[in-house]
Structure formats: structure tokens, C-alpha cells
Amino acid sequence: MKVLHLATIDVGGAYKAAVRIHESMQKCGVDSQILLRTKMHEDSLAVEIFDHAAQKFASKAKNAINLVLSKKDVFSDYLGTDVSTHPLVQEADVLILHWVNSFLSYRSVEKLLATGKTVIWVMHDMWPFTGGCHYDWYCGGYAHSCGKCPRLNSKKELDLSRRNFMRKAQAVKSGKVIFVGPSEWSVSCAGQSKITEGQRIVKILNPLNRDVFYRRDHIQFLKEKYQIPIERKIILFGASKADNNKIKGMQYLDEALCEISDMEYAVVIFGNAETICLTNKKLEIRCLGAIEREDELAEIYSCADVFAAPSLQEAFGYTVSEALSCGVPVAAFDVGGIKDQIRHQENGYLAPVRDAQELLRGIRWCTDEKNQSRIRQAALPENDYLTIGRAYMALCGR
């Protein structure tokens, strides 16, 4: 069996998930490859679709037009690349779509379905079943075909979100798609949308390589290596563009940290955020920037006493999975895929969404010494490579 994964670019959390699903399937003996629109890293495992500069320019031009047709947080993909005749697509038995925005148009999806191959669409966010938003901020409009979109401040039924929704539904209904959600929440939400009506929807957790993400010893040495304060309890936070991505909830963590003692705690942050400024100016902050190597990331997790995950919506939450695998309790909001991984007051703490005071209570509970050893002995979510690789193999009919 040959499997081909399709994704837009080799950066970001969705691509990380795509690579890990690819690797988990390879570990189970599947012939798996990844096809991208844009390859940013030479050492990437993926194959870039375009061979010539003219093709790349045409793709960028289409993307520019799509952005013009999009508005605010509602993204349209009316123009895209026809990949149905690509040799890797032709050779594949199964096609797995990941985050394909600015790569595959609605028409591109229709052409893939017309090949008769098994098509699996992994829902790394809500875009596959909404009228164009990646997260709906609890609007719920996708349950009634969108329209009057609050993200657009629209009062019209037939607005951009409704038009996107109708075109996406038409594309999906042209064939059979297996939708995969990495959490109960994403599967439940997708099941309410008419885009997925009549299609199979399955929950499979995103995989994690436990040979990389495990708790390290020699914590003092590691703290010295990364210049992390040794004598204080460490609150770790990490997210892509957390300084301007409101869905990651940094504003609520900032509010919670206002009441944290600067003598007892320090904050360590990783990710590609440009600047992180906390209201509590006395609190020591160590910003590590983007961490590319997974073994280094696991070492950083091991230095933490608690990982804070204040996301307001999250399809899965890879940082939560990584932290737990490294023996670090997580204080988070009770949302999305996060609540599939955290068992309240067993391996972490779940606070009501947007409740900064309860998030603070969770941080203190997780860093209490009497809870630490018990937390580290808690069972991990069943998302190791072999378990998830076999689940995808079963989905592919093998």
C-alpha cells in the first residue's frame, strides 16, 4: 500500500502532525511520502510539487488572488493547484490531506475524489467544515451552513462565509471522504456541519514519538544549558506567534501571572513570538525563541514544573501531549483536544475557559510538591507511534 500526504508548507503545527502521522505509518511498514506546495527546509522529508520558477510564481499569484477574495478571518481557496495528475498522486493508493490552504482549491479536491482513491482529510483545525474560519470562536455557524458571519460583522445570509460553505460542501459531496479528528471535540463539531454530511468521521489522536519525548535526568545541568533559573519553579509556555494569536490565550496567562510570586516562580517561553511582555514586571522571563530540534524541546520540557496551555480553542494541543510525555503536569483551559489528554487533578488541571484565576489555581496545584510525583506516574494518552500508525493502517483498509 502506498500513501501520499498532501500539505501546503513544511512549517507549523499542522505540518508537524503530518510528519508524525507519516512517520508512524512508516514505522508500521507503510510506503508513505509527503507532497508539499512549498518546501522551506532542505532537510525536510517532503517532496516539493513545483520544478520550475514559473510554476511557483503562478501558485503565489493564485494565493494572492485567494487572499483578495478572503476577508478578515474567513479564508477562501477558490484557486489552487491540480495535483491529480502528479506521478506521486497517480501511484498512491491512499491520499491524506492535511493543512492544504493556499495549495488545493475546492476544484482540486474534487479532482482528487474523482480518481476513486481513498481520501482521508485530517482536521488540524475547523477550516475543513466551516465557511472559512480556522476557529469559530464558539460562533457555531457551521451547524447551519454559516452566513451572517460574526467574524465579518455580516448581517447577510449569503455572505462570504455562506458562499465558501456551499462551494466546500459541493466539493466534498462529489466523492467519499474520511474525515479524521484528533479529539472528541473536533469529531463532534465536524458532525454538526452539512459539509461532512454522509461522510465517515473518525477520531484518531495525533501521534507522538515517545523515543524522543520522555523525561530527562540531570535537570540542573539542563537548566544551566538553557540558562533557565535553577532555584525557582518554572512555568513553561510555548506557542506559534503567541504574541498576536489571540486563540492561544496568552492574555489570560498574563492575567494569571500577575499574582505569582517572583521569588518562587520564573517563566520560560519558547516559540516564534516576536515579543512577550508580561504585566508582572518583577517576574523573571526567559525567552528561548523557536526550538527546531525535538530532542532539545524535550530537554526544555523536562526543566519545567508546569506547562501552561491557556488556548481558547484547540483541535488537539501538541504542546500538551509533549509536556505530559516528558512528565510535566499541564494547567490548561477545559477546551477541545486538550481535555482529551488531561485528567483533572491527575496529570494536570482543567480550568473553565477564560477564567484566569482558576488557571492560576491550576498552576499552583501542578507545582505543589505533594502532587508532582503522583502526576509523573499518571498514564499517558495512547498516542504512541505504533498505536496511531496501526489506527491509520486500519482506516486505509490494511
C-alpha positions in Angstrom: 0.0 0.0 0.0 1.3 3.5 -0.9 0.1 6.5 1.0 0.7 10.1 0.0 0.2 13.0 2.4 -0.5 16.5 1.0 0.3 19.7 2.9 1.0 23.3 2.0 4.3 24.1 3.7 6.9 22.4 5.9 6.4 24.7 8.9 3.8 25.0 11.7 1.9 22.6 14.0 -0.2 21.0 11.3 2.9 20.1 9.3 4.4 18.7 12.5 1.3 16.5 12.9 1.5 15.4 9.2 5.1 14.4 9.6 4.4 12.4 12.7 1.5 10.6 11.1 3.7 9.8 8.1 6.5 8.5 10.4 4.0 6.5 12.5 2.7 4.8 9.3 6.3 4.1 8.1 7.0 2.5 11.4 4.2 0.1 10.7 5.7 -0.8 7.3 3.6 1.6 5.1 5.2 3.1 1.9 4.4 6.8 2.9 5.5 10.1 1.3 4.7 13.8 1.7 4.0 16.2 -1.2 4.2 20.0 -0.5 3.4 23.2 -2.3 6.4 25.0 -0.7 9.5 23.4 0.9 11.3 25.8 3.3 13.9 23.4 4.7 16.3 21.4 2.6 16.4 18.6 5.1 12.6 18.3 5.1 11.2 14.8 4.5 8.8 16.1 1.9 8.8 16.4 -1.9 8.0 19.9 -3.4 5.5 19.7 -6.2 6.9 22.5 -8.4 10.0 22.1 -10.5 10.1 25.4 -12.2 10.2 29.1 -11.1 7.2 29.8 -13.4 5.1 27.2 -11.6 6.0 28.7 -8.2 5.1 32.2 -9.4 1.7 31.0 -10.7 1.0 29.4 -7.4 1.9 32.5 -5.5 -0.3 34.6 -7.8 -3.3 32.3 -7.2 -2.7 32.5 -3.5 -2.6 36.3 -3.7 -6.0 36.3 -5.5 -7.4 33.9 -2.8 -6.3 36.4 -0.2 -8.0 39.2 -2.0 -11.2 37.1 -2.1 -10.8 36.4 1.6 -11.9 38.8 4.3 -10.5 39.1 7.9 -10.5 35.6 9.4 -12.6 34.0 6.7 -10.4 32.4 4.1 -11.4 31.3 0.6 -9.5 28.8 -1.6 -11.2 29.3 -5.0 -7.9 28.9 -6.9 -5.4 26.2 -6.4 -3.1 23.5 -7.9 -4.4 20.5 -9.7 -2.3 17.7 -8.3 -4.4 14.8 -9.6 -2.0 14.0 -12.5 1.2 14.2 -10.4 3.1 10.9 -10.5 3.1 10.5 -6.7 -0.7 11.0 -6.7 -1.1 8.6 -9.5 1.0 5.9 -7.7 -0.7 6.3 -4.3 -3.5 4.1 -3.1 -4.5 6.5 -0.3 -4.4 10.3 -0.2 -4.2 12.0 3.1 -5.0 15.7 3.2 -3.6 17.8 6.0 -3.5 21.7 6.1 -3.8 22.4 2.4 -4.9 26.0 2.4 -3.3 28.1 -0.4 -2.5 24.9 -2.1 -5.6 22.9 -3.0 -8.7 24.7 -4.2 -12.2 23.3 -3.9 -11.9 22.1 -7.5 -8.5 20.5 -6.7 -10.3 18.4 -4.0 -13.0 17.4 -6.5 -10.4 16.1 -8.9 -8.7 14.1 -6.2 -12.0 12.5 -5.3 -12.6 11.7 -9.0 -9.6 9.5 -9.0 -11.5 6.9 -7.0 -8.7 6.7 -4.4 -9.3 6.6 -0.7 -9.2 10.2 0.5 -8.6 11.0 4.2 -8.8 14.6 5.4 -7.2 15.2 8.8 -8.8 18.2 10.6 -6.0 20.1 12.2 -8.4 22.9 12.8 -12.0 23.7 11.9 -11.5 25.0 8.4 -12.5 21.8 6.6 -16.0 22.0 7.8 -16.6 25.8 8.2 -17.3 28.6 5.9 -13.7 29.7 6.0 -12.6 30.3 9.6 -9.9 28.1 11.1 -11.5 28.5 14.6 -15.1 29.8 15.0 -14.6 31.4 18.5 -17.7 29.5 19.6 -19.9 31.0 16.9 -21.3 27.6 15.8 -22.4 29.0 12.5 -21.2 25.9 10.6 -24.0 23.9 12.1 -26.5 25.9 9.9 -24.3 26.5 6.8 -22.8 29.7 8.0 -24.0 33.1 6.8 -24.4 36.3 9.0 -20.8 35.7 10.0 -19.7 37.5 13.2 -16.1 37.4 12.1 -17.1 39.5 9.1 -19.6 41.7 11.1 -22.1 40.5 8.5 -25.9 40.7 8.6 -26.3 38.9 5.3 -27.3 35.2 4.9 -25.5 34.9 1.6 -22.2 36.4 2.7 -18.7 35.2 2.0 -18.9 32.5 4.7 -22.1 31.1 3.2 -20.7 31.1 -0.3 -17.5 29.4 0.9 -19.6 26.8 2.8 -21.7 26.0 -0.2 -18.7 25.5 -2.5 -16.9 23.4 0.0 -19.9 21.2 0.6 -20.2 20.7 -3.2 -16.6 19.7 -3.4 -16.8 17.1 -0.6 -20.1 15.7 -1.8 -18.5 14.9 -5.2 -17.0 11.8 -3.7 -16.2 9.9 -0.4 -14.0 11.5 2.2 -13.0 10.0 5.5 -12.6 12.9 8.0 -10.2 12.3 10.9 -10.4 14.5 14.0 -7.6 14.3 16.7 -10.1 14.8 19.5 -13.7 14.1 20.6 -14.4 17.8 20.2 -13.2 18.1 16.6 -15.2 15.0 15.6 -18.3 16.3 17.4 -18.1 19.7 15.8 -17.5 18.2 12.3 -20.5 16.0 12.7 -22.7 19.1 13.1 -21.7 20.5 9.7 -23.5 19.8 6.4 -20.1 19.8 4.7 -19.4 16.4 6.3 -23.0 15.1 5.9 -23.0 11.5 4.7 -19.2 11.1 5.2 -17.4 9.0 7.7 -15.9 10.9 10.7 -13.3 9.1 12.9 -11.3 10.1 15.9 -7.6 9.3 15.9 -5.2 11.1 18.3 -2.2 12.8 16.8 0.9 10.6 17.3 3.9 11.4 19.5 7.3 9.7 19.3 8.0 8.5 22.9 11.6 7.7 21.9 12.2 11.5 21.8 9.7 12.9 24.2 10.5 11.4 27.6 11.6 12.9 30.9 15.3 13.7 31.1 17.6 13.4 34.1 20.2 15.9 35.3 17.8 18.8 35.4 20.3 21.2 37.0 22.7 20.6 34.1 19.9 21.2 31.5 18.8 24.4 33.3 22.3 25.7 33.1 22.5 24.7 29.4 19.4 26.7 28.5 20.0 29.5 31.1 16.9 28.7 33.0 16.7 29.8 36.6 17.7 27.0 38.9 16.2 27.9 42.3 12.7 28.8 41.1 9.7 26.8 40.0 9.4 27.0 36.2 6.2 27.9 34.4 6.7 26.9 30.7 4.6 28.3 27.9 5.1 27.7 24.1 3.1 28.6 21.0 3.5 29.8 17.5 3.1 33.6 17.3 1.6 33.7 20.8 2.1 37.4 21.0 -0.5 38.2 18.3 -2.5 34.9 18.0 -5.4 35.5 20.4 -6.7 31.9 20.2 -3.6 30.8 22.2 -4.9 32.8 25.2 -1.6 34.5 26.2 -3.7 37.4 27.6 -5.3 35.1 30.3 -1.9 33.6 31.3 -0.6 37.1 31.7 -3.6 38.0 33.9 -3.0 34.8 36.0 0.7 35.6 36.4 0.0 39.0 38.0 -0.5 37.2 41.3 2.5 34.9 41.0 5.5 35.5 43.4 8.7 36.5 41.6 10.7 34.9 44.4 9.1 31.5 43.9 8.4 31.3 40.1 10.0 32.2 36.8 8.6 32.0 33.3 10.2 30.3 30.3 8.7 30.8 26.8 9.5 29.1 23.5 8.1 29.7 20.1 8.5 32.3 17.3 6.7 35.1 19.0 8.4 38.5 18.3 8.0 39.9 21.8 6.4 38.7 25.1 5.7 41.4 27.7 4.1 40.5 31.0 2.1 42.8 33.2 4.0 41.5 36.2 7.3 43.2 35.5 9.1 41.6 38.5 8.7 38.1 37.2 11.8 36.8 35.5 11.2 35.7 31.9 13.5 33.6 29.7 12.5 33.6 26.0 14.1 30.8 24.1 12.8 31.6 20.6 11.8 28.9 18.2 13.2 25.4 19.0 13.6 23.3 15.9 15.2 20.2 17.4 12.8 17.9 19.1 15.4 16.4 21.5 16.2 20.0 22.7 12.5 20.7 23.1 12.1 17.5 25.3 15.1 18.8 27.4 13.3 22.1 27.9 10.0 20.4 28.9 12.0 18.4 31.5 13.1 21.6 33.2 9.6 22.8 33.8 7.4 22.3 36.9 4.2 23.1 35.0 3.3 23.7 31.4 0.6 26.4 30.9 -1.8 25.9 28.0 -4.5 28.7 28.0 -5.7 28.1 24.5 -9.3 29.2 23.9 -10.0 26.6 21.2 -7.7 23.7 20.2 -8.2 20.7 17.9 -5.5 18.7 19.7 -2.8 20.6 21.5 0.6 19.1 20.7 2.4 21.1 23.4 0.2 19.4 25.9 1.0 16.0 24.6 4.7 16.7 24.5 4.7 18.1 28.1 2.8 15.2 29.5 5.1 12.7 27.8 8.1 14.5 29.5 6.4 14.1 32.9 5.3 17.7 33.2 1.8 18.5 34.5 -0.3 20.9 32.5 -2.6 23.7 33.7 -5.0 24.5 30.9 -8.4 25.6 29.9 -11.0 22.9 29.6 -11.3 23.0 25.8 -11.2 21.0 22.6 -8.5 18.3 22.3 -6.8 19.4 25.5 -9.5 17.8 27.7 -8.9 14.5 25.9 -5.4 14.5 27.2 -5.7 15.9 30.7 -7.4 14.1 33.6 -8.3 16.8 36.1 -6.1 16.7 39.2 -4.4 13.5 38.0 -1.9 14.6 35.3 -2.9 18.3 35.3 -5.6 20.8 35.9 -8.5 21.9 33.7 -9.9 25.4 34.3 -13.1 26.9 32.9 -12.2 28.8 29.7 -11.2 32.4 30.1 -11.0 32.0 33.9 -7.6 33.4 34.7 -8.0 32.9 38.5 -8.8 29.2 38.1 -5.8 28.9 35.7 -3.6 30.3 38.4 -5.1 27.9 40.9 -4.2 25.1 38.4 -0.6 26.3 38.1 -0.2 26.3 41.9 -1.8 22.8 42.1 0.5 21.4 39.5 3.6 22.8 41.2 2.7 21.7 44.6 5.4 19.2 45.6 3.0 16.7 47.1 1.3 16.4 43.7 4.4 16.2 41.5 5.5 12.6 42.0 1.9 11.3 41.6 1.5 13.3 38.4 4.6 11.9 36.8 3.3 8.4 37.4 0.0 9.0 35.7 -0.7 7.1 32.5 -0.1 8.9 29.2 -2.6 9.3 26.4 -2.4 6.3 24.0 -0.9 8.2 21.1 2.5 6.5 20.6 3.7 5.9 17.1 2.7 2.2 16.8 -0.8 2.7 18.2 -1.6 5.6 15.8 0.2 4.1 12.9 -2.0 0.9 13.2 -5.1 3.1 13.5 -4.3 4.8 10.2 -3.5 1.5 8.6 -6.9 0.2 9.6 -8.5 3.3 8.2 -6.7 2.7 4.9 -8.1 -0.8 4.7 -5.0 -2.7 5.7 
